Every structure is written in C-alpha cells, then in structure tokens.
Amino acid sequence: MGNSRRNFIRQSAMAAAGTYLGAMGLSAKSYGRILGANDRVQVAIVGFSNRFKNSLFPAFMNHSKDLNFEFVGVSDIWNRRRDEAEAYLKEKSGAKIKKYRNNDELYAQKGIDAVIISTADFQHALMGVEAVRNGKDAYIEKPMAETMEDARAILQAVEQTGKIVQIGSQRRSAPNYIAANEYIRSGKFGDIKMVEMTWNVNQPGRWRLPKLVSEIRQEDTDWDRFLMNRPKVAWDPRKYLEYRLFWPYSSGIPGQWLSHQIDTVHWFTGLEHPRSVVANGGIYMWNDGRENADTMTAVFDYGPNDDFSKGFQVSYSSRFSNSAGGVKELYYSNGGMLNLDTNKITSEGGLDERMAGQMGMKQNLLDEYTLPNQAKVSTDANTGGDPMTSLHMRNWMECVRSRQTPNASVHAGYNHSVANIMTRIAMETGKRITFDDTKQDVIAS
C-alpha cells in the first residue's frame, strides 16, 4: 500500500462498522489456537449457498485429505439452508457437522480454526470482520466490500489481527494468469496502452430464484440479522434470495463480474485503483422488478497519480441480453496483444515496418508466445470442478498452515472494491469519479 493508505488505516476508527461490531462485544484482538503441522484444521461454513455447494465445496474436498482439513459446522440464518448443509455434507463426504442459527452461536464454540464465507455480497466484509476478530482465518467470496466504510473496516481488522484471509479472486491462482503477470512485469510486453474487457450472457434467469422466493417464510429466517448494517426495511423475500438484483445488497455487475476482471489490471500493473471512472447503464431487457442494471459500460483511466502523461484506459462492458463475445480480457501494447481467452501473445495490431517507417521509427512487434494452458473462463459461477477455484482454495489452505500471505490478499480485495464502488457511483450520478488517497474515499467531481 502507499503511505497515505497505510497512515489512513493506522489512524482511522471503525466508523459505522465499529458501532455494529462493538454491539456484539467483539474485541480488537482475538486469536485462534496455533496450529501444529499435524493438527487437523477445523472449518465452518458461513452461508450454505449454491456457490458453496457447487464450487467451493468440491474445491475444498480436492485438497482436504492432503492438507488435513475438515468441515465441522455450518452457520446460516435460514433453517432450510442449515438442514440442507447437514444432509449434503453427510451424503458427499460423510462429515457430521453442527448447525448454528447465526454467527454468534458459531463463534461461541471452541476449536473452529477457519471459515468459508459465501453469503450475500454486502455481508462479505462485515462477516469477514466478525471472523478475524473472533480468531478465525477466512476464505471470503468476492466482492470483498460494496461500500468504502465496509472495505476500510475489513482491511483494518485483518491488519490488526494478522489472520489469513483469501478473497475469492481465483484468477490469481490460475497458471495462465500468473504467467501473464510475470510476462507483463518482465517488460517484454511493453507499456499497457489499452485493456478491453467484456462479460456477456443471455440468461433471463441469472440471479433469479423464483421457486425459492415463493417457498421461504420470514419466520424461518432472521431478517434483521440479514440486513446487518443496511437500513431496516420490511421483509422482502426477493431481496433476501435475489439480492444481486437490488442495491444496497449488491451492486450487481460491478460486484459480481467487474471485480474479477479489474483485479487483473491491479495485479499486472501494481496500480491500486483507477485515477477516474465514468460509466453508464440501465435495465434494457429484463424488466422484472430489479434495480441493478442488466447492461453496463464503464471506462477507467489508470496510471500514476503524479504523472498524468503516463497511463492507459480500460473499457468494460457487460450485458444480459446477448452472450456474443462472452468473457474477454484483451491487453494491448504498441507491439501487439495479450489475449486471456486464447492465452496467446501475438503481434496483432503492433507497429509494423511500413507504418513505423513513415515516421522514421523502427517496427515494434511482439514475439508469439503461448501462456500455460488453462480452461476457458465460464460465465456460470456454479460450475463444478472449476480448476481456478480449486487452485485458489488450495493456496488458502496452504497459507493457513504456513501463515504466508495468500494470492488474493485483503489488499487485493480492497483495491477491487474501490474500483467497483467508483463504478457504481459513476453509474448512479453520471459524474466522473476519482479517488482521494488521503481520505481513502471516492469523489464525485
């Protein structure tokens, strides 16, 4: 982190999140037991979601025997989810787990070393704070945070406790992305001049759960606990189950998809956040009562804050109405292109001899290169056997034992959260959004 951010985090209070957490009696430092090399790491599930069942669970089980990890409990405020988790883990792994109605009950138990958090988007940050301040390491699904208050709270909590936290930005554990990062940082690619990113689907049911919405009853869950630090409003089963369609429970496209892709920009360049963002979007196809956009375009300016003569743009677009193009991440330099869909580095579009000669320059063409093979990124987050998630989970499990910083640290999560939040506010206000490094907050200019 830069000095301004470090000083801010060191000096800042917990702000609104502090009031919420203080009311629960959580201390500033709360450490779990120190694990020996032969100790079995006991892990609890916080939020038995489809993402957990279809992706995080198989990723964990791929490595649990080798690294001596086991599931021992589940915390979920909906009784149906608790029962489903108990039955699912018994069927799939033979594990017998304890059920907890909420995280207070979970953290009152001894012997739990770590948690996997896959709850509603807006809950990730504060549930991460709960975990680390109760002495637990945590794997936390992205987006890490949807507001700056929550982002600052979890960054501060992890820095103060020293717990191991992996954010679910699984590209950081994929061989092709690791190789791309090394290639760009080697200088062989040249300066990045433009990045084009897309995430397109044609799925009317994306983030919709109509059957469950019709079945859930308020008395079977805990609506007040679900809302956490969001405004207290009347019970709404759609906002409980289809939260990705509604703010302030999710930003939708920025939190779900942009957070994955913009993270690679920060990783490959070492830049912490955009210098500015402009964005537009709307509900152009699926007028089903949702509040978050089904179509969005954003343009980011990146570069050093002390030298605006250097930098590059990122263009990002996403739509729910047509899947053409799918997931694309294309990096351009003056010498060619890095395509993370094909894993190819080519001279396509580079400065050729004819055009260079007109200006008395030499041609600039990249040498052809293929990154290590990796399965194509799927637009379905719940696909089982996802190799990136499996590698990412293993990295977290290894770091729980070694106490090394995992691939997608809380700092990486903080940075993608800043970009997400800037984007959401740009869409809401129609203004050019910048970031104040001293105050660690967004500015609508």
Summary of the structure (lengths in Angstrom):
residues: 445
radius of gyration: 22.0
end to end distance: 24.6
largest distance: 75.7
contacts: 1489
relative contact order: 0.16
helix: 40%
strand: 19%
